[in-house]
Amino acid sequence: MNAFAEVYFRHRSTVLLVLVAPLVVASLAGTPLDPLWAGVGIAIALAGAGLRLASMRCIGRGARVHRADVRGSLVTWGPYGVSRNPLYVAAALILTGLALASGWGEWGLLMFPAALLVYTPVVLHEEIAIAAAVGDEFSTYRAAVSRWLGPPGGALGPEERVPWSEVFKREKWLVPGVILGATAICLIRTDWVPLRRLLTLFGEALRLDPLDLALGALTLGALGNSWVVQLKRKRRVQRDLNKAGVKATLVLETLPEPEPDLPGNRPASA
């Protein structure tokens, strides 16, 4: 179970791509664009982006990790005072907003609990690692603050925040990406971008349904993302091994040289 959770955590970006599939299906369904739902969806998606930026200002570099652990002190302030996992809540809000804009209507609201459910194995894996690292401090925090959303629990330690300039430098593609995604969905649904017609032409040439073609491309993207994740992991492991080898070499170089095996150094034979 631990091995599965670790793999699931490592490939959480691929899980995000899987959640995009319903958006693709709805965007290509050909339903008329509802300006009200599209506007509400874009507002919710931007709110999710704002929540991610605010959370990033509190957690800093700890947001992008390759394995579940604790870097520095436990963050309990800002958005982390109302949710233990505001970054995943932010991702769920972005997906929900895009689902509303893509044509799911009120059904798009179901994307929020669905996204949190899909992220739950990742969160459980993180919580085990954090509890092992900080112990009672996390137990107190867990009792005070909800896993997803709840009343403010209050900061358990001194508040620290990284500068906004650093946040926007790291997340420079977040807001443009959300706006671009929402705009692309609206343009596709209004046929300003003739993606459906292009997929139909390719589908006829390949004897495939246009929707199957789109989902196939998304599947290839998810598989490619997982392959990149694994490749980066192998490189990190190799780099760590190389560093460990260098450290071992340095330790050996600092050890005193053994005394030469001279006659005077040999033990007297009985």
C-alpha positions as CSV (number, residue, x, y, z in Angstrom):
1,M,0.0,0.0,0.0
2,N,2.8,2.4,0.8
3,A,4.5,1.7,-2.5
4,F,1.2,2.5,-4.3
5,A,0.7,5.7,-2.4
6,E,4.2,6.8,-3.2
7,V,3.7,6.2,-6.9
8,Y,0.4,7.9,-6.8
9,F,1.9,10.9,-5.1
10,R,4.8,11.0,-7.6
11,H,2.4,11.0,-10.6
12,R,-0.2,13.4,-9.2
13,S,0.4,15.7,-12.2
14,T,-0.8,12.9,-14.4
15,V,-3.9,12.5,-12.3
16,L,-4.6,16.2,-13.0
17,L,-4.5,15.4,-16.8
18,V,-7.0,12.5,-16.3
19,L,-9.4,15.0,-14.6
20,V,-9.2,17.1,-17.7
21,A,-10.9,14.4,-19.8
22,P,-14.5,15.4,-18.8
23,L,-13.7,19.0,-19.9
24,V,-12.6,17.8,-23.3
25,V,-15.8,15.7,-23.7
26,A,-18.0,18.6,-22.8
27,S,-16.1,21.2,-24.9
28,L,-16.4,19.0,-28.0
29,A,-20.1,18.1,-27.5
30,G,-21.3,21.0,-29.5
31,T,-23.7,22.5,-26.9
32,P,-24.4,26.2,-27.1
33,L,-22.3,28.5,-24.9
34,D,-24.1,29.7,-21.9
35,P,-22.6,33.1,-21.0
36,L,-23.8,32.9,-17.4
37,W,-22.3,29.6,-16.6
38,A,-19.1,30.5,-18.5
39,G,-18.7,33.7,-16.5
40,V,-19.3,31.9,-13.2
41,G,-16.9,29.2,-14.2
42,I,-14.1,31.6,-15.2
43,A,-14.6,33.5,-11.9
44,I,-14.3,30.3,-9.9
45,A,-11.2,29.2,-11.8
46,L,-9.6,32.6,-11.2
47,A,-10.5,32.3,-7.5
48,G,-8.7,28.9,-7.4
49,A,-5.7,30.5,-9.0
50,G,-5.8,33.3,-6.3
51,L,-6.0,30.6,-3.6
52,R,-2.9,28.8,-5.0
53,L,-0.9,32.1,-5.2
54,A,-1.8,32.9,-1.5
55,S,-0.9,29.4,-0.5
56,M,2.4,29.5,-2.4
57,R,3.3,32.7,-0.5
58,C,3.0,30.8,2.8
59,I,4.6,27.5,1.8
60,G,7.2,28.7,-0.6
61,R,9.4,26.1,-2.2
62,G,7.7,23.3,-0.3
63,A,4.8,23.3,-2.8
64,R,6.8,21.4,-5.5
65,V,8.3,18.3,-4.0
66,H,9.2,14.9,-5.4
67,R,8.4,13.0,-2.3
68,A,6.2,13.6,0.7
69,D,8.2,15.2,3.6
70,V,8.5,18.4,5.6
71,R,10.8,21.2,4.6
72,G,11.3,23.6,7.6
73,S,8.5,24.2,10.0
74,L,4.9,23.1,9.6
75,V,2.9,25.9,7.8
76,T,-0.4,26.6,9.7
77,W,-1.1,30.3,8.7
78,G,-2.9,32.0,5.8
79,P,-5.0,29.6,3.7
80,Y,-3.4,26.7,5.8
81,G,-5.4,28.0,8.7
82,V,-8.7,27.0,7.1
83,S,-7.5,24.0,5.0
84,R,-4.7,21.6,5.6
85,N,-4.5,21.2,1.8
86,P,-5.3,24.5,0.1
87,L,-3.2,23.8,-3.0
88,Y,-5.4,20.8,-3.8
89,V,-8.5,22.8,-3.0
90,A,-7.2,25.4,-5.4
91,A,-6.7,22.8,-8.1
92,A,-10.3,21.5,-7.5
93,L,-11.7,25.1,-7.9
94,I,-9.8,25.6,-11.1
95,L,-11.1,22.3,-12.6
96,T,-14.6,23.1,-11.4
97,G,-14.6,26.5,-13.0
98,L,-13.3,25.1,-16.3
99,A,-16.0,22.4,-16.1
100,L,-18.7,25.0,-15.8
101,A,-17.3,26.9,-18.7
102,S,-17.0,23.7,-20.8
103,G,-20.7,23.1,-20.9
104,W,-21.5,20.8,-18.0
105,G,-23.8,23.4,-16.5
106,E,-24.7,22.7,-12.8
107,W,-23.3,19.2,-13.2
108,G,-19.9,20.9,-13.4
109,L,-20.1,21.6,-9.7
110,L,-19.6,17.9,-9.1
111,M,-16.0,18.3,-10.4
112,F,-15.1,19.9,-7.0
113,P,-15.8,16.8,-4.8
114,A,-14.6,14.5,-7.6
115,A,-11.2,16.3,-7.7
116,L,-10.9,16.2,-3.9
117,L,-11.7,12.5,-4.0
118,V,-9.1,11.8,-6.6
119,Y,-6.5,13.7,-4.6
120,T,-7.3,12.0,-1.3
121,P,-4.7,9.2,-1.7
122,V,-2.1,11.8,-2.3
123,V,-3.1,13.7,0.8
124,L,-3.2,10.6,3.0
125,H,0.3,9.8,1.9
126,E,1.5,13.3,2.7
127,E,-0.2,13.3,6.1
128,I,1.6,10.0,7.1
129,A,4.9,11.5,6.2
130,I,4.2,14.8,8.0
131,A,3.0,13.1,11.1
132,A,6.1,11.0,11.2
133,A,8.3,14.1,10.8
134,V,6.7,16.6,13.3
135,G,4.6,14.3,15.6
136,D,2.4,16.1,18.1
137,E,2.6,19.4,16.3
138,F,0.7,17.9,13.3
139,S,-1.7,16.1,15.6
140,T,-2.6,19.5,17.2
141,Y,-2.9,21.1,13.7
142,R,-5.0,18.2,12.4
143,A,-7.4,18.6,15.3
144,A,-7.8,22.3,14.7
145,V,-8.0,22.6,10.9
146,S,-10.1,20.6,8.4
147,R,-8.5,18.5,5.7
148,W,-10.3,20.4,3.0
149,L,-12.4,23.4,4.2
150,G,-13.6,24.4,7.6
151,P,-13.6,27.2,10.2
152,P,-10.3,29.0,10.8
153,G,-8.1,27.1,13.3
154,G,-5.5,29.8,13.9
155,A,-1.8,29.8,13.3
156,L,0.2,27.5,15.6
157,G,3.5,29.4,15.2
158,P,5.1,32.6,13.9
159,E,3.8,33.5,10.4
160,E,6.3,33.6,7.6
161,R,5.6,34.6,4.0
162,V,7.8,34.8,0.9
163,P,7.7,38.0,-1.2
164,W,5.0,38.3,-3.9
165,S,7.7,38.8,-6.5
166,E,9.1,35.3,-5.7
167,V,5.6,33.8,-5.9
168,F,4.8,35.3,-9.3
169,K,8.2,34.3,-10.5
170,R,7.5,30.7,-9.7
171,E,3.8,30.8,-10.8
172,K,4.2,33.0,-13.8
173,W,2.2,30.7,-16.0
174,L,-0.7,30.1,-13.5
175,V,-3.1,33.0,-14.2
176,P,-2.3,33.2,-17.9
177,G,-2.8,29.4,-18.2
178,V,-6.2,29.6,-16.5
179,I,-7.3,32.5,-18.7
180,L,-5.9,30.8,-21.8
181,G,-7.7,27.5,-20.9
182,A,-11.0,29.2,-20.3
183,T,-10.7,31.3,-23.4
184,A,-9.8,28.2,-25.5
185,I,-12.9,26.4,-24.2
186,C,-15.2,29.3,-25.0
187,L,-13.7,29.7,-28.5
188,I,-14.0,26.0,-29.2
189,R,-17.6,25.9,-28.1
190,T,-18.5,28.9,-30.3
191,D,-16.6,27.5,-33.3
192,W,-14.2,30.4,-33.4
193,V,-11.6,27.7,-33.1
194,P,-12.8,24.9,-35.4
195,L,-11.3,22.1,-33.4
196,R,-14.4,19.9,-33.8
197,R,-14.2,20.2,-37.6
198,L,-10.5,19.5,-37.6
199,L,-11.0,16.4,-35.4
200,T,-13.8,15.3,-37.6
201,L,-11.5,15.5,-40.7
202,F,-8.7,13.6,-38.9
203,G,-11.2,11.1,-37.6
204,E,-12.6,10.4,-41.1
205,A,-9.1,9.9,-42.4
206,L,-8.1,7.6,-39.6
207,R,-11.6,6.0,-39.3
208,L,-11.9,7.1,-35.7
209,D,-14.6,9.0,-33.8
210,P,-13.4,12.6,-33.2
211,L,-14.0,12.3,-29.5
212,D,-12.0,9.1,-29.4
213,L,-9.2,10.9,-31.2
214,A,-9.2,13.7,-28.7
215,L,-9.3,11.4,-25.7
216,G,-6.5,9.3,-27.3
217,A,-4.3,12.4,-27.6
218,L,-5.1,13.2,-24.0
219,T,-4.1,9.7,-22.9
220,L,-0.8,10.0,-24.8
221,G,-0.2,13.2,-23.1
222,A,-0.8,11.6,-19.7
223,L,1.5,8.7,-20.5
224,G,4.1,11.1,-21.7
225,N,3.9,13.1,-18.5
226,S,4.3,9.9,-16.5
227,W,7.3,8.9,-18.5
228,V,8.9,12.4,-17.9
229,V,8.2,12.0,-14.2
230,Q,9.9,8.6,-14.1
231,L,12.9,9.9,-16.1
232,K,13.4,12.9,-13.8
233,R,13.2,10.5,-10.8
234,K,15.9,8.3,-12.2
235,R,18.1,11.3,-12.8
236,R,17.5,12.5,-9.2
237,V,18.4,9.0,-7.8
238,Q,21.5,8.9,-10.0
239,R,22.5,12.4,-8.9
240,D,22.0,11.5,-5.2
241,L,24.1,8.3,-5.7
242,N,26.8,10.3,-7.3
243,K,26.8,12.8,-4.4
244,A,26.9,9.9,-1.9
245,G,29.9,8.5,-3.8
246,V,31.7,11.8,-3.7
247,K,31.1,12.1,0.0
248,A,32.3,8.6,0.6
249,T,35.5,9.4,-1.4
250,L,36.1,12.5,0.7
251,V,35.7,10.6,3.9
252,L,38.2,8.0,2.7
253,E,40.6,10.7,1.8
254,T,40.5,12.2,5.3
255,L,41.3,8.9,7.0
256,P,44.9,8.5,8.2
257,E,47.2,6.4,6.1
258,P,47.9,2.9,7.6
259,E,51.4,2.4,9.0
260,P,53.7,0.6,6.7
261,D,54.2,-3.1,7.5
262,L,57.8,-2.8,8.8
263,P,59.5,-5.6,10.8
264,G,59.3,-3.4,13.9
265,N,55.6,-3.1,13.6
266,R,54.9,-6.8,13.4
267,P,53.7,-8.5,16.5
268,A,56.2,-10.8,18.1
269,S,55.5,-14.4,17.2
270,A,54.8,-16.7,20.1
